[in-house]
Amino acid sequence: MSSTENTHQFPRTYWREIELPTFEKLNEDKTVDVVIVGAGITGITAAYLLAKEGVKVAVLEAGGVLNGTTGHTTAKLTAQHGLIYDELISHFGEEKAKQYFESASNAIKFVETTVKEKGIECDFSQQDAYVYATSDHYAQKLETEWAAYQRLGIDGDLVGNIPFDIQIKSALLMRNQAQYHPLKFLKGLLDEAVNSGCSFYENTVADTIEDEETSQPKVVTKDGHHVTCRHVIISSHFPFYDKPGLYFARMYADRSYAIGIKTDMKYPGGMYISADSPTRSIRYTPIEGGNLLILGGENHKTGQGMDTLRHYLALESFAKEVFDLSEYHYRWSAQDLVSLDKVPYIGPITASKEHILVATGYKKWGMTSGILAAHILTDYIINRDNPYKDLFSPSRFDADPDIKSIVTTNADVAKHLIKGKLEFVPKDPGDLKNGEGSVVMHNGQRAGAYKDENGKLYIVDTTCTHLGCECEWNHAEKSWDCPCHGSRFSYEGDVIEGPAKKPLKYVGDK
């Protein structure tokens, strides 16, 4: 499939091209031990672990299982989360930096052990991971990070080249990392959880939590059903229940992109990511008849920056320059949440609400963070000590860098809130071509319009239903994205990603 054909279609992720089980919608009240909201990597792994402990679990998923960020990853299983260890040592100290590395490494070991024990075919393979620098500035940062590796006892090395036609200054190696097919692996865990008595419900939207102060909180669905439990795990990417924690002010949403290219080239092994911007990520996965080369990067804050389709085109140019490949068969994007100090929030949603647990802010490294989160939350629930719970506790607060990050993050929100309200909009809905979307003027008001391939027009109020910022058109995904807190809506106005819960107001005739 040519790139031209790809750009006129909705994105398609390679990982989703397997058969997954389907589940009924919740249509009654229930009582269980634990309610898990969100059936991605954290929710499914936690369901598996808890079911093994004999805990009665119900998992509520707003859409379909494994159709969110987990299904739109590059699927690197690594503790090399960019250049983070020198920063962790500076902000948290050497002991907690070592815990961060250990917890991610344990997540990889869990996958490897489970694959062997359960016989899960998921293309798991050990790979070395590399961060490479193409500038002197980042080469110096790599040297600093290498010093942090040595202090923490991380098995790695500083090397002078990587096996691609990319002019680099140096690369930092972390040995014995891994890659896999995440949905094949998680389907194995899902099947095990179901066989152990866990209940899954799709197309079931969790709306709020009642009696959250008591020992028997109730998750209330959009349809009005109540699920009473002892503990709630919120693993819905952005916490669906956010009033007490104000997580929207403690994280920002970042989007990144990937393309998948079928090739019969002999891949040299390893997983690679650039330290410099724009980010470039390289890995492969075996497919029938060869390999699928997965190239990723081009991250930016949600709803901000250039026409989103240009990010895919930039990755295509990279594929041509480095690998002499001009066609790609898959393209997808993902949204990730970044905490103020770059460490995920895993644990009680607030210090006073120990029955309501949350896992969020994985900063693009959910393949390890989601799994370690499931283990930490399982230990909270069965009252087992976990050595990493203090590091990831959502109630942590270190003045450096949190205060500075709060000011910077929310100043950016205020800028975009004001900018959207004052924006001059010259376009009219009638100006749109088929397949085009844009901010327009409709009956004298700012609105968002999309004209589908058949000429049908969809017009929505672009004011985000979360806190009133103005959404921007995402050309690549055909969605309306909020630049303030990362909410996303379909071109018809339906919520794709939170924190918003209510759809955009529809102002045009369907």
Steps between C-alpha positions, in 0.01 A plus 500: 500500500644836404534790742253701293232236548581478870459869568138495381398214729447468871806368685553129544724336762673170427453372856120496468504256209440201723171351612402617847210377713190718534290554811147615577410839640426514875120497538452446873629600842784286637708448811864391472823538693673727247375709209762578234413785262693467174601185311845594381836367615456608864140387535546159338826425683343601833192286425727204429706549818198554725305208354801277578469613863133397509368856490161556332557759225285687248667699219304785339618623159343802328577366151660170402777319688854600400386771261657799676861604548609139560397411144686801357847455646842421356508220762853535632552319830783703643622681809676749270236771514696761310757699697349475846739348752725801557185708546352246744819501705491881513134525605440183701840370603701196399291243691171597336665524157619142550145399602365652180738287294429186705122538473514532120743209477268286712217576256710361215582189705129452573420496128785264420409260783128506420562438130699189587266371773177553305639424153380834360612555140562875483829546310690568822872549449787647696642813340755759598365856520682811378455874538703679234612860461547685171625826656789592729251637755323166539823303477606682815166411663562134409834514682326638808234229478770234457655621827157453663484143358834424661391640837182289490669182376304492171647262242579725206769674297573816305562412134597691188258368238174320426434268201303750290592776258456770764785736585522488878740637759451216747242255636421375848432126522289321760539125472243221534178688433214352293221542248177311434153510347309665786149394402593134448654501848212684667242280327671210676463676837140595421409140421663386825311765698166398347572134573570598862157664534570862408210680323563741210244750368551700180319817388445574868590858593590564865358841586577565866564343840250522785568437869868546428573576866365164618644149490247409228526754218264469203604553138202648314477446125362746248192274473440525875620156611689472830796271564571478872849395606778529754754658265490688170795498259489790255709394200305698239807684366377835630322444834123507429446608863722800561333746738709421807836464327492780240710287268422722202717768664776253585558351154505601137402297194753421229437338161746294298485316168612174342507340157538129426689392188512145366851405396712195429815684613722322750450696819819536709321472836451749778253779582599861438379847591655841441582737783469800267176645366310414295493158665566194285428149628604182315409136566364203310254220557494169310204450266416233248745523211742745662508783751289802578725799556340736753615860486364742760540846646387854417355565845321823588246624754146398407310762301813709445750541219485445126255307284511152652519325163844653449632285784425184300658656192814579703526136608455392139787729397715344772414152365607606150826661614620227735339179372421583137134411562227711344181310583345421834210276590403620846490831679378577848541748780478489877426742778711486812476687828810649661513572874666811637812315615492239218428214743160326469228545762417155641309450825211654700345787303546720809649424841150489656343267240688172540222294339528688169821424315632664186771433242584768244777724360710232327689747275504271193643204692180318589624155402706482819318764708159339441625162616682630808188707582286185495738333747511802733120537501449128555729521803300796638178299469622178659690698765844381392800730526652629179846662501408744222171645627652814658691592184185492287250624761268766350518687831873563472596863467853622451531875463762450231387452225124493578431866583685623193323237285155595633561866416639421154231244411209716608643816343500305172135406563407865563677609181302255286174576679533869412641436151204281401246757612668782303584305184388655171314242291463591132361167375138402438367138505418534131871551423591144605591231250397137548719339769598838648447638851561847640402761752228709333248777564146361531208735571749760620670267749828303504426137414667188366395345170592179320375397156526124442592329173135501392458872563308465827572788737546466876514820708577513874563767760878482553485608864643210703246371752771455763605857585404704195814514285451506122581175320710487184459273196725193485538436126675163535249342739190698392427608855460815710785529754515730802838678538448563872453158663501255208132407466415365154170475317385334178389721211143438620597624847517172694768471769804297388730581792453683832508689725181623331195280563233678299497518118543821306169670429379414150391817317454374140241278339600130488 
